[in-house]
Amino acid sequence: MISFFRKIFSSKLGLFLTMCFVGLIAIAFASADVTGSGAFGGVTSSGTAVKVGDSKITTSDLNMSINNAFRAEQRENTGLDLKSFVEGGGFDGILERLINSFSIAEFGDKYGMAAGKRLVDSEIASIPSFQGADGRFSEENFRRALQQQGIKEKQLREDFSRNLIADQLLPVSGFGAFVPQKLVMPYASLLLESRQGQVAIIPSAAFVENVEPSDAALSAYYSKNGSRYTIPERRMISYALFSKDRFNETIKPTEKEIQGKYNLDKAKYAASETRNIDQVIVPTQAAAKALADKIKSGTTIAAAAQSVGLSVAEVGSVSKSTLANTASQAVADAVFAAPSGGISAPAQSALGWHIAIVKDITSVPAQTLEQVRPAIIAELTRDKVADAMAELTMEMEDEFASGSTLEDVAKAEQLTIQATPMLLANGQNPEDPNYQPIPEMERILPIAFSLEEDSDPQVVEIIPGQQYAIMAVNQIAAAAPPPLKSIKQAVARDYILEQGSKKAKTVADKIAKQVSSGVALSKALADTNVRLPAVESINSTRANLATQSQKGQVPPPLTLMFSMAEGSAKTLKAPQNQGWFVVSLTNIDPGDASDQTDLLKATSTQFKNVFGNEYTDQFINAMKADVGVKKNDKALTALRNQLMGQQ
């Protein structure tokens, strides 16, 4: 199973609880308008692929979902083609996901559950891609993202609504799953099981003949194995970059704007004074007066406060308005009437009576327009450039939507168009291993590879508010193997290795048969009279196997050894026709987890997760049965064949 489906479909519960916007972008918003009409039919935009309750999943919905899911996976696995994606579970996985999602929504609607508009709004507003530089929801970013993905707002809201209903229904189905201890014990003990064995490699190279294969043999081999050499889909992209620097010389704030900004912010530029104070708050006016007298007589404010069981609060530098807001106007007036180093007169706030010592006074004179002119010009320029960039990108999007070409817009805006060679989705050029795409391609390529051949040019945000690109896909080369003559040397190498692999298999099978009958592996190797690598010993536990498996580092022979019977030997093909392994299992030591409390707990927790997912799975099946699911097998078969390039 390809990596996309290992990640997406590993958990029935996670299948729905991870359907947030990031997931939707990865699947390119998996489903489209479910209210579209259409009778059961072929692969058309109005044909119904599946009817779920009162809703319909059209063939267009499913086609778009599968293609965009393929694009998302292809960006990570550039060697993947659409046919392999479909055969590897892409078609069935996306179809099942859509059916489940629609079934949950239909079930919820049937029994009075709903996700209100305000709840959907809050979910949409929380998506980072829809937020502006200030972290708040940006209508402009929202519209741009939808346009770039070719998604309608109604469609997006329906996706979120279904997801929110799933969030309400699914978690409870697997909650509190119980696992009997008698079931946990044998599985926990199995993790402690250890196995010892040996592995030998029978390399294909040891049986390769030094004879150049004929053209006929290579042609036949290439015809049979052409998919192995397939070059993934490539695209040629035309683009033009532009940034806010284009406005540096053209956008200047006017004198009227500068004066207006100064007047608007006049309070900010007025003379100001702050006072650095320490204060004590006491309950009564008499206590405050007594404390002030003690300080005036030479006692420090800290000592005076301590004498009555209080402590000093270090307020720090504060303005009069701030102090009035945090304490009271009376306190602020008293503090700002005292001289530097002096004690303020007792003044009351809601907390009590304040006595403060003014440690120092900082006065900032008023700033004239000429003094702050550079700062005002910089701020106004920044805001005007940001507005101009936003307006420019929206105008470009409107031009593309109305039919203008990339060349039309580039000419009007005096931009230079550049073109890439035929690139893979990861930016590599198969014909030039040394080719390095420009850094901006990291943002351009995902969008370029999500577009259909006849899509409009797009505006791509490179650095938010600072740099953009306009781009269009010039040419699309479908995934296909190259001509044999261009890779003849590689094909010949692989052909020779395959022939050697066939002979290596014969030898490996003979060795495995001898070892299973009691002959030592090392002797069986020696009896072949072929110079072969030495035998390697293996000693491991199932727990180690599980740990290595999580890291993706399990050698295939080790996995095989843990599925064999004691005293047996088996063969296993090495990757890329490199040869054959002979695996011999010599001993099994059973595990006993009866005194392994932590292991038993961990195993029980894992089983609870498995049981919880199974309960969730069964709940989803029950919901599908309740609302009713009817597949149009003819339309589904036609779409599958279309995606795989079959008639």
SVG drawing of the C-alpha trace seen along z (x, -y; Angstrom):
<svg xmlns="http://www.w3.org/2000/svg" viewBox="-34 -71 68 105">
<polyline fill="none" stroke="black" stroke-width="0.4" points="0.0,0.0 1.4,-3.4 2.4,-5.9 -0.5,-8.2 -3.0,-5.5 -0.9,-4.3 -1.1,-7.8 -4.7,-8.7 -6.4,-5.4 -4.4,-4.0 -7.2,-4.8 -11.0,-4.8 -11.4,-7.4 -8.5,-9.5 -10.0,-9.3 -12.6,-11.9 -11.1,-13.7 -8.2,-14.9 -10.5,-16.4 -9.5,-20.0 -8.4,-22.5 -4.9,-21.2 -6.3,-17.8 -8.7,-19.2 -6.0,-21.0 -3.9,-17.8 -6.9,-16.1 -7.7,-19.3 -11.1,-19.6 -12.1,-16.0 -15.8,-16.4 -17.7,-18.9 -21.3,-20.2 -23.4,-17.3 -26.7,-18.9 -26.0,-18.6 -28.7,-16.8 -28.2,-14.0 -29.5,-10.5 -27.3,-7.4 -25.2,-7.5 -21.7,-7.5 -18.7,-9.6 -20.2,-13.1 -20.3,-16.1 -23.9,-15.4 -23.7,-11.6 -24.3,-10.1 -21.6,-7.8 -23.1,-7.0 -26.3,-8.0 -26.0,-8.4 -29.4,-9.0 -30.8,-12.1 -27.3,-13.3 -25.4,-12.4 -21.7,-12.0 -21.3,-12.8 -18.7,-11.3 -17.2,-14.8 -16.9,-15.0 -15.1,-11.7 -12.9,-12.4 -11.7,-15.7 -11.1,-14.2 -9.0,-11.4 -7.0,-13.6 -6.2,-16.1 -5.4,-13.4 -3.0,-12.0 -1.4,-15.4 -0.9,-15.8 0.8,-12.4 2.8,-12.9 4.5,-15.9 6.0,-13.6 6.5,-10.6 7.5,-11.9 7.7,-8.4 4.0,-7.8 1.7,-7.8 -2.1,-8.0 -2.5,-4.3 -0.4,-3.1 -2.2,-5.4 -5.6,-4.0 -4.3,-0.4 -2.7,-1.1 -6.0,-1.9 -6.4,-5.6 -9.8,-5.1 -11.3,-2.8 -9.9,-4.7 -11.2,-8.1 -14.5,-6.7 -15.0,-5.0 -13.9,-8.2 -16.5,-10.2 -19.3,-7.7 -18.4,-7.6 -18.3,-11.3 -21.7,-11.8 -23.3,-9.0 -22.3,-10.5 -23.7,-13.9 -26.9,-12.3 -27.3,-10.3 -26.8,-13.4 -29.3,-15.4 -31.8,-12.5 -31.7,-12.6 -31.6,-16.3 -27.8,-17.0 -26.4,-20.0 -23.3,-22.3 -24.6,-25.9 -23.3,-28.7 -21.5,-30.4 -19.7,-27.2 -18.6,-26.7 -17.6,-30.4 -15.4,-30.0 -13.7,-26.9 -13.0,-28.7 -11.7,-31.7 -9.2,-29.6 -7.5,-28.3 -4.0,-29.9 -4.3,-30.0 -7.3,-32.3 -5.7,-34.7 -3.9,-37.9 -0.6,-39.2 -2.4,-40.3 -3.6,-36.8 -7.2,-37.6 -9.5,-36.2 -8.8,-37.9 -11.6,-37.9 -9.0,-38.5 -6.9,-35.5 -10.0,-33.4 -11.3,-34.3 -7.8,-33.9 -7.3,-30.4 -10.7,-29.2 -10.0,-30.6 -6.6,-28.9 -8.0,-25.6 -11.1,-26.0 -13.4,-25.5 -16.8,-27.2 -17.6,-28.6 -20.7,-26.5 -18.7,-23.4 -16.1,-24.3 -18.8,-25.0 -20.5,-21.6 -17.1,-19.9 -16.7,-21.6 -20.2,-20.9 -19.8,-17.2 -16.5,-17.2 -18.1,-18.9 -20.9,-16.5 -18.4,-13.6 -16.5,-15.3 -19.7,-15.1 -20.7,-11.5 -17.6,-9.4 -15.5,-10.0 -18.2,-8.5 -18.5,-5.3 -15.0,-4.1 -15.0,-5.6 -14.5,-3.2 -13.6,-0.1 -12.9,2.9 -10.2,5.5 -10.2,8.8 -6.9,9.5 -6.9,13.1 -6.7,11.5 -3.9,9.1 -1.6,11.7 -0.7,13.9 -0.1,10.8 2.1,9.1 4.0,12.4 4.4,12.6 6.3,9.3 8.9,10.9 9.4,13.8 13.0,14.1 14.2,15.9 17.6,17.0 18.5,17.8 20.8,17.3 20.6,15.5 22.6,16.0 22.5,13.9 22.7,15.5 23.7,12.5 22.5,12.4 26.0,11.0 27.5,14.4 25.6,16.0 25.8,13.2 27.3,14.3 29.7,12.0 27.6,12.0 26.0,8.9 22.2,9.4 20.7,9.2 18.5,6.3 15.5,8.6 16.0,9.8 16.3,6.2 13.3,5.1 11.1,7.9 12.4,7.2 11.7,3.5 8.2,4.1 7.4,6.2 9.0,3.9 8.5,0.4 6.6,-0.9 9.9,-0.4 11.5,-3.2 8.5,-5.5 9.3,-9.2 6.6,-10.9 4.4,-13.6 6.4,-16.7 5.2,-20.3 6.7,-23.4 5.7,-26.5 5.8,-30.1 6.0,-32.7 6.8,-36.3 7.8,-37.5 7.0,-40.8 7.3,-42.4 6.4,-45.5 9.6,-47.1 7.9,-48.0 6.1,-50.7 9.2,-52.2 9.5,-55.1 5.8,-55.5 4.1,-55.6 4.9,-58.6 2.5,-60.1 1.3,-63.6 1.9,-66.5 -1.8,-66.5 -1.6,-62.8 1.5,-63.5 -0.2,-66.4 -3.4,-64.4 -1.5,-61.4 0.3,-63.8 -2.9,-65.4 -4.5,-62.0 -1.7,-60.8 -1.1,-64.2 -1.5,-62.7 1.4,-60.3 3.7,-63.2 2.6,-65.5 4.9,-66.2 4.8,-63.4 6.0,-62.6 6.5,-59.3 7.3,-58.8 9.1,-55.8 7.4,-55.1 7.2,-52.7 4.0,-52.6 2.3,-51.2 -1.5,-50.8 -3.1,-51.0 -6.7,-50.7 -7.3,-54.1 -6.4,-57.7 -5.0,-58.1 -2.7,-55.1 -1.6,-56.6 -0.8,-60.0 1.1,-58.3 3.1,-56.3 3.9,-59.4 5.1,-61.2 7.4,-58.3 8.9,-58.4 9.4,-62.2 11.2,-61.8 13.9,-59.7 12.6,-56.2 12.8,-54.4 9.5,-53.4 10.4,-49.8 11.1,-50.0 8.1,-52.1 5.8,-49.6 7.5,-46.7 6.8,-48.3 3.1,-48.0 3.3,-44.5 3.1,-45.6 5.4,-45.5 6.4,-48.0 5.1,-47.5 7.6,-48.6 5.3,-50.1 8.0,-51.3 7.7,-54.1 4.1,-55.0 2.2,-57.8 -0.4,-59.9 -3.2,-58.5 -2.1,-54.9 -2.0,-55.5 -5.4,-57.1 -6.8,-54.0 -5.1,-51.4 -5.6,-53.3 -7.7,-56.5 -7.5,-60.0 -6.9,-61.2 -3.8,-58.9 -2.5,-60.1 -2.9,-63.7 -1.1,-63.2 1.8,-61.3 2.3,-63.8 2.1,-66.7 5.1,-65.4 8.7,-66.4 11.4,-63.9 12.5,-62.1 9.4,-63.3 6.4,-61.6 2.9,-61.9 0.0,-63.0 -2.3,-60.3 -4.9,-59.5 -7.7,-57.0 -8.5,-54.3 -10.8,-51.3 -8.0,-49.3 -7.3,-51.7 -5.1,-54.7 -1.9,-55.1 1.5,-56.6 4.1,-56.7 7.7,-57.8 8.8,-59.4 12.2,-57.9 12.7,-59.8 10.9,-61.7 11.3,-61.3 10.1,-64.1 9.7,-63.8 9.2,-67.1 6.6,-67.4 7.7,-66.4 7.1,-68.7 5.9,-67.5 9.4,-68.0 10.9,-65.8 8.6,-62.9 8.2,-63.4 10.5,-60.5 8.7,-58.0 5.3,-59.1 6.4,-58.9 7.7,-55.4 4.5,-54.2 2.3,-55.8 4.4,-54.4 4.3,-50.9 0.5,-51.0 0.0,-52.5 2.3,-49.9 0.4,-47.1 -2.9,-48.4 -1.4,-48.8 -0.1,-45.2 -3.5,-43.8 -5.3,-45.8 -2.8,-44.7 -3.1,-41.0 -6.9,-41.2 -6.9,-43.0 -4.7,-40.3 -7.0,-37.6 -10.0,-39.4 -8.1,-39.7 -7.3,-36.0 -10.9,-35.1 -12.1,-37.2 -9.9,-35.4 -6.7,-37.4 -3.5,-35.3 -0.3,-35.4 1.4,-37.3 -1.4,-40.0 -1.1,-40.7 2.7,-40.5 2.8,-43.0 0.4,-45.4 2.3,-45.3 5.8,-45.3 6.8,-42.0 9.4,-39.6 8.1,-36.1 10.4,-33.2 9.9,-29.5 11.1,-26.4 12.2,-23.2 9.9,-20.2 10.0,-19.7 8.8,-17.0 6.5,-17.9 9.5,-18.2 11.3,-20.7 13.8,-18.2 14.7,-18.1 15.1,-14.4 17.2,-15.5 19.6,-17.7 20.5,-16.3 22.4,-19.5 19.4,-21.8 18.3,-23.8 14.9,-25.5 14.6,-29.1 13.6,-29.2 10.2,-30.7 9.3,-27.4 8.7,-25.9 5.5,-27.9 4.7,-27.8 5.1,-24.1 2.3,-22.8 -0.2,-25.1 1.1,-24.4 0.7,-20.6 -2.8,-21.0 -4.1,-22.8 -5.8,-21.1 -4.4,-21.6 -6.9,-24.3 -6.8,-26.1 -6.5,-29.9 -3.2,-31.5 -2.9,-32.0 -1.5,-34.6 0.7,-32.9 1.7,-34.4 5.4,-33.8 6.0,-36.0 2.7,-37.4 2.3,-41.0 5.8,-41.3 6.4,-39.0 4.1,-37.3 4.2,-35.5 1.8,-35.1 2.1,-31.6 0.6,-29.3 1.2,-25.7 2.6,-25.7 3.0,-22.0 2.2,-18.8 4.0,-15.5 2.1,-12.5 4.0,-9.9 5.6,-7.5 8.8,-5.4 11.5,-7.0 12.6,-5.5 14.6,-2.3 17.6,-3.7 18.0,-6.6 18.3,-4.2 19.6,-1.0 22.6,-0.7 20.4,-0.8 17.9,1.7 20.8,4.0 22.1,3.9 18.7,4.8 18.2,7.5 21.5,9.2 20.7,9.0 17.3,10.6 18.8,13.5 21.3,13.9 18.5,13.6 16.7,16.5 19.7,18.7 20.3,17.4 16.7,18.4 17.3,22.0 20.4,22.2 18.6,20.5 15.6,22.9 18.0,25.9 19.8,24.5 16.6,23.9 15.4,27.4 18.7,28.8 18.6,26.7 15.0,27.7 16.0,31.3 18.7,30.8 21.8,29.6 23.7,26.7 23.3,23.5 27.0,23.0 27.5,26.5 24.7,26.0 26.4,22.9 29.7,24.6 28.2,27.5 27.1,25.0 30.8,24.7 30.0,21.0 31.8,18.2 29.1,16.7 29.0,14.2 29.3,15.7 26.3,16.6 25.1,13.9 23.5,14.8 20.3,13.1 19.0,12.8 16.1,10.5 12.8,10.1 9.3,9.2 9.6,6.0 12.7,5.0 11.0,5.9 8.0,3.6 10.4,0.7 12.3,1.0 9.1,1.3 7.9,-2.1 11.1,-3.6 10.8,-1.9 14.1,-0.1 13.1,3.6 15.2,5.8 12.9,8.1 14.7,11.3 14.1,10.4 10.4,9.9 10.3,13.3 12.1,15.0 9.3,14.0 6.7,15.7 8.4,19.1 8.3,22.4 11.2,23.4 13.7,25.5 12.5,24.4 14.2,22.4 12.7,20.1 13.8,17.9 13.1,14.3 13.8,12.1 16.2,9.2 15.1,5.8 15.9,4.8 16.9,8.3 20.0,8.1 19.7,11.8 17.9,14.1 18.0,14.4 17.9,17.8 16.5,17.5 16.9,20.3 15.1,20.2 17.0,22.3 15.4,21.5 12.3,19.8 12.3,18.7 8.7,18.0 8.1,14.9 6.3,14.6 4.7,11.2 3.0,12.3 5.2,10.1 5.6,7.3 3.1,4.8 4.1,1.9 4.1,4.1 0.6,5.4 -0.7,1.9 0.8,0.7 -0.6,3.7 -4.0,3.2 -4.0,-0.5 -3.1,0.5 -5.9,3.1 -8.3,0.4 -7.3,-1.8 -7.8,1.1 -11.2,2.0 -12.2,-1.7 -11.4,-2.0 -13.4,1.2 -16.4,-0.1 -16.1,-3.3 -15.9,-1.4 -19.0,0.6 -20.8,-2.6 -20.1,-4.1 -21.3,-0.9 -24.5,-1.1 -25.0,-4.7 -24.5,-3.8 -27.1,-1.0 -29.5,-3.4 -29.3,-6.2 -28.8,-3.8 -25.9,-3.8 -26.5,-2.9 -23.5,-2.7 -23.7,-3.1 -21.2,-0.3 -21.3,-1.1 -20.3,-4.7 -17.7,-3.8 -16.1,-1.2 -16.1,-3.7 -14.4,-6.3 -11.8,-3.9 -11.0,-2.8 -10.8,-6.4 -8.4,-7.3 -6.2,-4.2 -6.2,-5.2 -8.4,-2.3 -11.4,-2.6"/>
</svg>
